Amino acid sequence: SGQVRGLCGTFNGDQRDEFTTPEGDVEQGVAAFANAFRAAGACPALGPGIPDPCDGFPGSRERAEAACAVLMGPAFQ
């Protein structure tokens, strides 16, 4: 706790600084935060709306829901 920073947040108990960029700025929106970590030219910048990841990979929603169901099962309660 309190020793991490990046796309996974700060994990310090203060949710107001979870979107801290590599430059130390705190972004208010998810897209601006994610774009701060984007490698230039590696992928397009996110727009103001967050795309549904399943839209880019038809047929993946069912596999993802089945995999996540394991996390909601008795082994993780």
N, C-alpha and C positions, 0 to 999 in steps of 0.2 A: 504494500500500500504506500502511495506517495512516491514511488520510485520509477513510474512508467510515464510515458508521454507518446502521443502519436495517434494513429487511426483508432486505437482501442481506448482512447481517453487518458485521463490522468490518474484515475483510481485513488483519489485523495479524499473522497467524501463530499466534495464540493461540486455539484453538478453544473454550476455556472461556468466552469473552466474546462469542461469536457472537450470542447471544440477548439483547443489551443493549437495553432498552426506551428510549423517549424520555425517561423519568425517570431513566435511568442504572442501573436495577436489572437484574440478570441473571436471566432466567427459566430454569427447568430444562426446561420442556416447550414443545413447538411451539405448542399451542393458546393457552396463556397469553401467549406471545410475540406471536403474531399478533393476539390480542385487544387487546394494548397499543397497537397501531397502528390499531385499528378506529375509524372515525368513528361516534360515538354516533348511533344511530337509522338509520344508512345500511344496515346489514346485521345479521343475527343473530350473536351471539357464538358462537364455536366451542366445542363440548363437549370432553370429555377425549379422545375419539377423533377422528382426522383423517378426514373424509369423502373418499371417492374422487371426484375431480372429474368423472370420466366418468359417474358415476351420475346427476348432474344434467343431463347433456346426452347423451341416447341417440344412438348413432351416431357420437359424436365420437372414441371410442377408436381406431377404424381410421384416421381422418384424422390423429390425433395421432401414432400409431405410425408412419405413413408419413412424416410431417414430421420426426419425430425420427430416422428411419432415415438421413436425409441427414447428420445430425451424426455418425453412427456409420460413415459411408462413407469411402472413400479420400481425399476432399478434406480431411477434418479429422484425418487420422492423422499 
